[in-house]
């Protein structure tokens, strides 16, 4: 996203916020509020995801540049924003687990509790392999958001929160008989 696109998205979010503030004060426009609130949060989630991606790219650039000051600054930003990153990502992963392709959920069914226990024990490589194996065996792409949970920026507690969020979503879908929520399709998994 270039600077002009960022400014447009920022002003669009600000415009939407201003409209919502105006509508709250007008009882006759209150019926329009819910869909616009939903749209606001969709846009904020999208902007947040792009900001996290940009932070990942900035860290890669910092590491390849060899500039220790820049690396320290980017890592400091990551540490400052980590609680929000974990919170947002955990909810996204729970939803991704719930809406994962049926074949993936069925493939994890027999190893779900083992994956949970390995996660609790902090066995990142074994958890990654166990989940990746299911996706590869089913010919499905591994979700980018799920891969993010295995990044070294996350300590054991954050790693466990993120992976268990995904596995909980899978478990909920398996045992609720549903597997589709919020109108998302199985194809949204790879995004």
C-alpha positions as CSV (number, residue, x, y, z in Angstrom):
1,X,0.0,0.0,0.0
2,X,1.5,3.3,-1.0
3,X,1.2,6.5,1.0
4,X,-1.7,7.9,-1.2
5,X,-3.7,4.7,-0.7
6,X,-3.0,4.8,3.0
7,X,-4.2,8.4,3.3
8,X,-7.4,7.5,1.3
9,X,-8.1,4.5,3.5
10,X,-7.5,6.6,6.6
11,X,-9.7,9.4,5.4
12,X,-12.4,6.9,4.5
13,X,-12.3,5.4,8.0
14,X,-12.4,8.9,9.5
15,X,-15.3,9.9,7.2
16,X,-17.2,6.8,8.3
17,X,-16.5,7.6,12.0
18,X,-17.8,11.1,11.5
19,X,-21.0,9.8,9.8
20,X,-21.6,7.4,12.7
21,X,-21.1,10.2,15.3
22,X,-23.7,12.3,13.4
23,X,-26.2,9.4,13.1
24,X,-26.0,8.6,16.8
25,X,-27.2,12.0,17.6
26,X,-30.1,11.8,15.2
27,X,-32.8,9.3,16.2
28,X,-34.3,9.2,12.7
29,X,-31.0,7.9,11.3
30,X,-30.4,5.3,14.0
31,X,-31.6,2.4,11.8
32,X,-28.6,3.0,9.5
33,X,-26.1,2.7,12.4
34,X,-25.7,-1.1,12.7
35,X,-24.6,-1.8,9.0
36,X,-22.2,1.1,9.1
37,X,-20.7,0.0,12.4
38,X,-20.2,-3.4,10.8
39,X,-18.5,-1.8,7.8
40,X,-16.3,0.4,10.1
41,X,-15.0,-2.7,11.9
42,X,-14.5,-4.6,8.6
43,X,-12.3,-1.7,7.4
44,X,-10.5,-1.4,10.7
45,X,-9.7,-5.2,10.6
46,X,-8.5,-4.8,7.1
47,X,-6.3,-1.9,8.0
48,X,-5.0,-3.6,11.1
49,X,-4.0,-6.7,9.0
50,X,-2.2,-4.5,6.5
51,X,-0.4,-2.8,9.4
52,X,0.8,-6.1,10.8
53,X,2.0,-7.2,7.3
54,X,3.8,-3.9,7.0
55,X,5.5,-4.4,10.4
56,X,6.6,-7.9,9.3
57,X,8.1,-6.5,6.1
58,X,9.8,-3.7,8.0
59,X,11.4,-6.2,10.3
60,X,12.7,-8.2,7.3
61,X,14.1,-5.0,5.8
62,X,15.7,-4.1,9.1
63,X,17.3,-7.5,9.4
64,X,18.6,-7.5,5.8
65,X,20.0,-3.9,6.2
66,X,22.1,-4.8,9.2
67,X,21.0,-1.5,10.8
68,X,20.8,-2.4,14.5
69,X,19.1,0.9,15.4
70,X,16.3,0.3,12.8
71,X,16.0,-3.3,14.0
72,X,15.6,-2.2,17.6
73,X,13.0,0.4,16.7
74,X,10.9,-2.1,14.7
75,X,11.2,-4.8,17.4
76,X,10.1,-2.2,20.0
77,X,7.0,-1.3,17.9
78,X,6.2,-5.0,17.7
79,X,6.6,-5.5,21.4
80,X,4.4,-2.4,22.1
81,X,1.6,-3.7,19.8
82,X,1.9,-7.4,20.6
83,X,-1.1,-7.5,23.0
84,X,-3.4,-6.1,20.3
85,X,-1.8,-8.3,17.6
86,X,-2.3,-11.4,19.7
87,X,-5.9,-10.5,20.5
88,X,-6.9,-9.7,16.9
89,X,-5.0,-12.7,15.5
90,X,-6.5,-15.1,18.1
91,X,-10.1,-14.2,17.1
92,X,-9.2,-14.4,13.4
93,X,-7.6,-17.9,13.9
94,X,-10.7,-19.1,15.9
95,X,-12.8,-18.1,12.9
96,X,-10.4,-19.6,10.4
97,X,-10.5,-22.9,12.4
98,X,-14.2,-22.8,12.4
99,X,-14.5,-22.2,8.7
100,X,-11.6,-24.4,7.6
101,X,-12.3,-26.7,4.7
102,X,-14.2,-29.8,5.8
103,X,-11.4,-32.1,4.7
104,X,-8.9,-30.2,6.9
105,X,-11.2,-30.4,10.0
106,X,-11.9,-34.1,9.4
107,X,-8.1,-34.6,9.0
108,X,-7.4,-33.0,12.4
109,X,-10.2,-34.8,14.2
110,X,-8.1,-37.8,15.4
111,X,-5.1,-35.7,16.3
112,X,-6.8,-32.6,17.8
113,X,-6.2,-33.4,21.4
114,X,-2.6,-34.4,20.7
115,X,-2.0,-31.1,18.9
116,X,-3.5,-29.3,21.9
117,X,-1.2,-31.1,24.3
118,X,1.9,-30.5,22.1
119,X,0.9,-26.8,22.0
120,X,0.6,-26.7,25.8
121,X,4.0,-28.2,26.0
122,X,5.5,-25.6,23.6
123,X,6.5,-28.1,20.9
124,X,6.2,-25.6,18.1
125,X,7.9,-27.7,15.4
126,X,5.8,-30.8,16.2
127,X,2.6,-28.7,16.2
128,X,3.5,-27.0,13.0
129,X,4.3,-30.3,11.3
130,X,1.1,-31.9,12.6
131,X,-1.1,-29.2,11.3
132,X,0.9,-28.7,8.0
133,X,0.7,-32.4,7.3
134,X,-3.1,-32.3,7.3
135,X,-3.2,-29.3,4.9
136,X,-0.6,-30.9,2.5
137,X,-2.3,-34.3,2.6
138,X,-5.6,-32.6,1.7
139,X,-4.0,-30.4,-1.0
140,X,-5.1,-27.2,0.8
141,X,-3.0,-24.1,1.2
142,X,-1.6,-23.4,4.7
143,X,-3.3,-20.3,6.1
144,X,-1.1,-17.2,6.3
145,X,-2.6,-16.1,9.6
146,X,-1.9,-19.6,11.1
147,X,1.7,-19.5,9.9
148,X,2.0,-16.1,11.7
149,X,1.3,-17.9,15.1
150,X,4.6,-19.8,14.7
151,X,6.8,-16.6,14.4
152,X,9.4,-16.2,17.1
153,X,8.1,-12.8,18.2
154,X,5.4,-14.7,20.1
155,X,6.5,-16.2,23.5
156,X,5.1,-19.6,24.6
157,X,1.9,-18.1,26.2
158,X,1.1,-16.1,23.0
159,X,1.9,-19.1,20.8
160,X,-0.3,-21.3,22.8
161,X,-3.1,-18.7,22.7
162,X,-3.0,-18.4,19.0
163,X,-2.7,-22.1,18.1
164,X,-5.3,-23.1,20.6
165,X,-7.6,-20.5,19.2
166,X,-7.4,-22.1,15.8
167,X,-7.8,-25.6,17.2
168,X,-10.7,-24.5,19.3
169,X,-12.4,-23.2,16.1
170,X,-11.8,-26.6,14.4
171,X,-13.2,-28.4,17.5
172,X,-16.3,-26.2,17.6
173,X,-17.0,-26.8,14.0
174,X,-16.5,-30.6,14.3
175,X,-18.8,-31.0,17.3
176,X,-21.4,-28.4,16.4
177,X,-22.0,-29.9,13.0
178,X,-21.8,-26.5,11.4
179,X,-18.4,-25.2,10.3
180,X,-19.6,-22.1,8.5
181,X,-20.1,-18.9,10.3
182,X,-20.4,-15.2,9.4
183,X,-21.2,-16.2,5.8
184,X,-17.6,-17.1,5.1
185,X,-16.8,-19.9,2.6
186,X,-14.4,-22.7,2.9
187,X,-12.2,-21.0,0.3
188,X,-11.5,-18.0,2.6
189,X,-9.1,-20.2,4.5
190,X,-6.0,-19.5,2.4
191,X,-6.4,-15.7,2.7
